Amino acid sequence: MNIFRLLGDLSHLLAIVILLLKIWKTRSCAGISGKSQFLFALVYTTRYLDLLTNFVSLYNTFMKVVFIATSYGTLYLMYVKFRATYDRNHDTFRVELLLIPVAALALLFNHEFSVMEVLWAFSIYLEAVAILPQLFMVSKTGEAESITSHYLFALGSYRALYIFNWIYRYYSESFQDWIAVVAGIVQTILYCDFFYLYITKVLKGKKLQLPA
């Protein structure tokens, strides 16, 4: 554990809290991509299958449970409780264009060709691109609510902070995991345009608009 990982985890939790509060308080999931949320649920499910077999620490177990529970809770709110407010017409990204290449990468590039390791690699690669349906939806609708923008910024900051975590661990522990590092860099790059617009628009009280 180090300060960068802790801040990254807190940023990740903040993103989830912002999303759930947005949906619950407005009684609406308008502007939120159900496809991205499905992909994130798949990420946490495949990554944390070792929850009952591999104990690392109470902190680690707690975070795994929170991420899995909140991801499926979000899907319940979107597809069951507030399904009438879900904007299917704009959430049209073809997720198979992500799932198929990610599955192929996991089979080809992993730490060990075993079920758990392949699924772990799959989750890392998938997380790197899981936000694309959400960004595509924002681009298609032309703008995002401020609260949705805050959610995306917190989510993007989480992975950016993890890059500093890996740099710190490389120099302090001689630890390196190129699968996670490369995927994390790709994920952060996908957010770069959004980060710029967030800082120059949202923080100045303007609506965020992504180029179509």
LINHUJO-V615240 format. One record per pair of residues at least 24 apart in sequence whose C-alpha atoms are under 7 Angstrom apart, sorted by sequence separation. I is the first residue (numbers start at 1). GAP is how many residues later the second one is. D is the distance in Angstrom with one decimal. If there is no record, write none. Layout:
# LINHUJO-V615240
I;GAP;D / I;GAP;D
This chain:
# LINHUJO-V615240
44;24;5.7 / 102;24;6.0 / 159;25;6.2 / 41;27;6.6 / 160;28;5.8 / 159;29;6.4 / 41;30;5.0 / 40;31;6.8 / 41;31;6.3 / 156;32;6.5 / 37;34;6.9 / 156;35;6.2 / 38;37;6.8 / 37;38;6.7 / 93;40;5.3 / 91;42;7.0 / 153;42;6.7 / 93;43;6.9 / 34;44;6.8 / 91;46;5.6 / 90;47;5.8 / 29;49;6.1 / 90;50;6.6 / 90;51;6.8 / 29;53;6.8 / 20;54;6.8 / 28;54;6.0 / 27;55;6.7 / 30;55;5.7 / 128;55;5.5 / 29;56;5.8 / 30;56;5.5 / 31;56;7.0 / 124;56;6.3 / 128;56;6.3 / 146;56;6.7 / 28;57;5.4 / 29;57;5.5 / 30;57;5.9 / 33;58;5.8 / 125;58;5.8 / 128;58;6.3 / 129;58;6.3 / 124;59;6.6 / 128;59;4.3 / 146;61;6.6 / 145;62;6.8 / 144;63;6.8 / 143;64;6.8 / 144;64;5.5 / 143;65;5.4 / 144;65;6.5 / 143;66;4.2 / 142;67;5.6 / 143;67;6.4 / 142;68;6.2 / 142;70;6.9 / 139;71;5.0 / 47;72;6.5 / 138;72;6.6 / 139;72;6.0 / 140;72;6.2 / 46;73;5.5 / 47;73;4.9 / 139;73;5.0 / 46;74;6.3 / 47;76;5.6 / 46;77;5.9 / 43;80;4.5 / 43;83;6.5 / 43;84;6.1 / 40;87;6.7 / 40;90;6.3 / 39;91;5.6 / 36;94;5.5 / 36;95;5.6 / 36;97;5.4 / 35;98;6.3 / 36;98;5.8 / 33;100;6.4 / 33;101;5.0 / 32;102;6.7 / 33;104;6.7 / 31;113;6.8 / 22;125;6.9 / 19;132;6.1 / 18;133;5.8 / 15;136;4.8 / 15;139;5.0 / 14;140;6.6 / 15;140;5.4 / 12;142;6.5 / 11;143;5.4 / 12;143;5.5 / 11;144;6.7 / 11;146;6.6 / 12;146;5.3 / 11;147;5.1 / 9;149;6.5 / 8;150;4.2 / 8;151;6.7 / 8;153;5.1 / 7;154;7.0 / 8;154;5.9 / 5;156;6.8 / 4;157;5.7 / 5;157;5.8 / 4;158;6.4 / 4;160;6.2 / 5;160;5.4 / 4;161;5.0
